[in-house]
Amino acid sequence: MPAYVPPYLLGPLPNTYAFTKQIAEHVVGEEALGIPACVYRPSIVIASVKEPIRSWIDNIYGPVGLIQGAVIGLLHIMIGNPEGRADLVPVDYVINSCIASSYKTAQDRSLSDIPVFNYTTSDTNALLWKHLVLCTYQGWKVGSEKLLWKYFFRFTNNKYIFRTLHFLLEIIPAHIIDFTAVRAGKKA
């Protein structure tokens, strides 16, 4: 269980993840003076485009978990702005640009200034969170042997609609499945 961080420590940062990243960057800035170093900031990392193989990923965190959960019928509702920009970057592009950033830093040999490289998407042809709904729908059409329930997935901005649908479509079915499993002598 993560340790509790009081909100006054976070300041304007949205969460402890961003907070700890800022601490790490500060440590690099303070301790790396005198050696060529840089800070590299990718946005949300997703599966590869080409390398090492197409669609490779070694985890189901973030958007990958979201898509997988929706495709197998486990996740039905998500709170968020469907029109918001999904700043997702493929892992192979992240690695290649990280290598290029390190190379540039070594070539420039700036020992007094720590350059910061941000690797994000652009506003041109932006991917929106509502497009992930299309992605989950395509995954459902292909099918999965792990399908738990019929595909239904939506984003909503309204916290009351989210709480109601989350309770009806996710919490109640989970309790029914747990109850049934326990009655059958299995683990909840």
C-alpha positions in Angstrom: 0.0 0.0 0.0 1.5 3.4 -1.0 2.3 5.7 1.8 -0.1 8.6 2.4 1.2 12.0 1.1 -0.6 15.0 2.6 -2.1 17.3 -0.1 0.0 20.3 1.0 3.1 18.4 0.0 1.8 17.8 -3.5 1.2 21.5 -4.1 -0.1 22.0 -7.7 0.9 18.4 -8.7 -2.0 16.1 -9.5 -0.8 13.0 -7.8 2.1 11.2 -6.0 3.4 9.9 -9.4 4.0 13.4 -10.7 5.4 14.4 -7.3 8.0 11.7 -7.2 9.0 12.3 -10.8 9.6 16.0 -9.9 11.7 14.9 -6.9 13.8 12.6 -9.1 14.4 15.4 -11.7 15.4 17.7 -8.9 18.0 15.2 -7.6 19.4 14.8 -11.2 19.6 18.6 -11.5 21.4 18.9 -8.2 23.7 15.8 -8.3 24.6 15.5 -12.0 26.3 18.9 -12.4 29.7 18.3 -13.9 28.7 15.3 -16.0 26.7 15.2 -19.2 23.2 14.3 -18.1 19.6 15.0 -19.2 16.1 14.5 -18.0 13.8 12.6 -20.4 10.0 12.8 -20.0 7.8 10.6 -22.1 4.0 10.8 -21.9 1.9 7.7 -21.5 3.8 4.7 -22.9 1.8 2.1 -24.8 2.6 -0.9 -27.0 5.2 -0.8 -29.8 4.6 0.1 -33.4 7.4 -2.1 -34.9 10.2 -3.0 -32.5 10.9 -5.6 -31.2 7.7 -6.9 -32.8 4.4 -5.2 -33.7 2.2 -4.5 -30.7 4.7 -5.8 -28.1 4.1 -4.8 -24.5 5.1 -6.4 -21.2 2.3 -5.1 -18.9 -1.3 -4.3 -18.8 -1.1 -0.9 -17.0 -2.7 2.3 -18.1 -4.6 2.5 -21.4 -3.6 -1.1 -22.3 -5.3 -2.4 -19.1 -8.3 -0.1 -19.9 -8.7 -1.5 -23.4 -8.2 -5.1 -22.2 -10.7 -4.7 -19.4 -13.3 -3.3 -21.8 -12.7 -5.9 -24.4 -13.3 -8.9 -22.1 -16.3 -7.2 -20.5 -14.8 -6.5 -17.1 -14.8 -2.7 -17.4 -17.9 -0.8 -18.7 -17.7 2.8 -17.6 -14.9 5.3 -17.1 -15.0 8.8 -15.7 -13.2 11.3 -17.9 -13.5 13.7 -20.8 -14.1 11.6 -24.0 -13.0 14.7 -26.0 -9.8 15.0 -24.0 -6.4 14.4 -25.7 -4.9 10.9 -25.1 -1.2 11.6 -25.0 0.0 8.1 -25.8 3.4 7.3 -27.3 4.6 3.8 -28.5 7.4 2.2 -26.4 9.8 1.7 -29.4 9.5 5.4 -30.3 10.2 6.3 -26.7 13.3 4.1 -26.5 14.6 5.5 -29.8 14.1 9.1 -28.9 15.6 8.5 -25.4 18.7 7.1 -27.1 18.8 10.2 -29.4 18.4 12.5 -26.4 21.2 10.8 -24.6 23.4 11.0 -27.6 22.7 14.7 -28.1 23.4 15.4 -24.5 26.8 13.6 -24.7 27.7 15.4 -27.9 26.8 18.9 -26.5 28.8 18.1 -23.4 27.0 20.8 -21.3 28.2 20.2 -17.8 26.4 23.1 -16.2 23.0 22.8 -17.7 20.7 19.7 -17.5 18.6 19.6 -20.6 15.0 18.4 -20.4 13.5 16.4 -23.3 9.7 15.9 -23.4 8.4 13.2 -25.7 4.7 13.7 -26.3 2.2 13.7 -29.2 1.3 16.8 -31.1 -2.1 18.5 -31.6 -2.0 17.6 -35.3 -4.3 14.6 -35.7 -4.6 14.1 -32.0 -5.9 10.9 -30.5 -8.9 11.5 -28.2 -10.0 9.3 -25.3 -13.2 8.5 -27.2 -11.1 6.9 -29.9 -10.1 4.2 -27.3 -13.8 3.3 -27.2 -13.4 2.4 -30.9 -10.3 0.5 -30.2 -12.1 -1.6 -27.5 -15.0 -2.2 -29.9 -12.6 -3.5 -32.5 -11.0 -5.8 -29.9 -14.4 -7.1 -29.0 -15.2 -7.9 -32.7 -12.0 -9.9 -32.9 -12.9 -11.7 -29.7 -11.1 -13.2 -26.7 -11.1 -16.5 -25.0 -11.2 -14.6 -21.7 -14.5 -12.9 -22.4 -16.4 -12.4 -19.2 -19.4 -10.4 -20.3 -20.8 -8.7 -23.3 -18.9 -5.7 -24.5 -20.2 -2.3 -23.3 -17.9 0.6 -22.6 -18.5 4.3 -22.3 -16.7 7.5 -21.0 -18.7 10.0 -19.1 -17.9 13.4 -17.5 -20.7 13.2 -15.0 -19.6 11.7 -11.7 -23.2 10.8 -10.8 -23.8 8.8 -14.0 -20.4 7.2 -13.5 -21.1 6.1 -9.9 -24.5 4.8 -10.8 -23.4 2.8 -13.8 -20.2 1.6 -12.0 -22.4 0.3 -9.2 -24.9 -1.3 -11.6 -22.6 -2.7 -14.2 -19.5 -3.5 -12.2 -20.0 -3.7 -8.4 -23.2 -5.7 -8.3 -22.1 -8.3 -10.9 -18.8 -8.6 -9.1 -20.6 -9.4 -5.8 -22.9 -11.9 -7.6 -19.9 -13.7 -9.2 -18.0 -13.7 -5.8 -21.1 -15.1 -4.1 -21.5 -17.8 -6.7 -17.9 -18.8 -6.5 -18.0 -19.1 -2.7 -21.2 -21.1 -2.9 -19.4 -23.5 -5.4 -16.5 -23.9 -2.9 -14.1 -21.7 -4.9 -12.2 -18.6 -4.0 -14.1 -15.3 -4.3 
